[in-house]
């Protein structure tokens, strides 16, 4: 998961926890799967945070380079590939 998306999810109330039941030993190291806990997650706030982040990126980039670059920067920021 892209770190920018993860940060916004946490800000909107998402919690990430390690699942001890999924523990595996790989090369002598315990490896756990991560669980997403949605009980306090607010999808409306998450959407608003994404919109604000997109607007922030556009304002920053549009001053210098224009709209197409702004769009590309937003996709890059959220790890979206076409």
C-alpha positions in Angstrom: 0.0 0.0 0.0 1.3 3.5 -0.9 2.4 5.3 2.2 0.4 8.4 1.4 -2.8 6.4 1.2 -2.0 4.6 4.4 -1.3 7.9 6.2 -4.7 9.3 5.1 -6.5 6.1 6.2 -4.9 6.3 9.7 -5.9 10.0 9.9 -9.5 8.9 9.1 -9.5 6.4 11.9 -8.2 3.2 10.4 -6.1 1.0 12.6 -3.5 -1.5 11.5 -2.6 -4.5 13.7 -0.5 -7.6 13.4 -2.4 -10.9 13.2 -0.6 -13.2 15.6 -2.7 -16.2 14.2 -1.0 -15.7 10.8 2.5 -16.0 12.2 5.0 -17.8 9.9 8.7 -18.4 10.3 10.6 -17.4 7.2 14.4 -17.7 7.2 14.3 -17.8 11.0 12.2 -14.6 11.3 8.6 -14.5 12.5 6.4 -12.8 9.8 2.9 -11.6 10.6 0.1 -10.5 8.3 -1.4 -7.0 8.9 -5.1 -6.6 9.7 -7.1 -3.5 8.9 -9.5 -2.5 11.8 -12.4 -0.5 10.5 -14.4 0.1 13.7 -13.4 3.7 13.9 -12.8 4.4 10.2 -14.8 7.3 8.7 -15.0 6.8 4.9 -16.4 10.4 4.5 -13.5 11.9 6.3 -11.1 9.7 4.2 -12.6 11.0 1.0 -12.4 14.5 2.2 -8.7 14.0 3.1 -8.0 12.6 -0.3 -9.7 15.6 -2.0 -7.8 18.1 0.2 -4.5 16.3 -0.6 -5.3 16.4 -4.3 -6.1 20.1 -4.2 -2.9 20.8 -2.2 -0.8 19.0 -4.9 -2.6 20.8 -7.7 -2.1 24.3 -6.2 1.6 23.5 -5.6 2.2 22.1 -9.1 -0.2 24.3 -11.2 1.7 27.4 -10.3 4.8 25.9 -11.9 3.9 23.4 -14.6 0.2 23.4 -15.5 -2.8 20.9 -15.3 -1.5 17.8 -17.0 1.6 17.7 -14.7 -0.8 18.3 -11.8 -2.8 15.2 -12.7 0.3 13.1 -13.1 1.7 14.3 -9.8 -1.6 13.3 -8.0 -1.5 9.8 -9.6 2.2 9.5 -8.6 1.5 10.7 -5.0 -1.2 8.0 -4.5 0.7 5.3 -6.4 -1.8 5.0 -9.2 -0.6 3.6 -12.5 -2.6 3.6 -15.7 
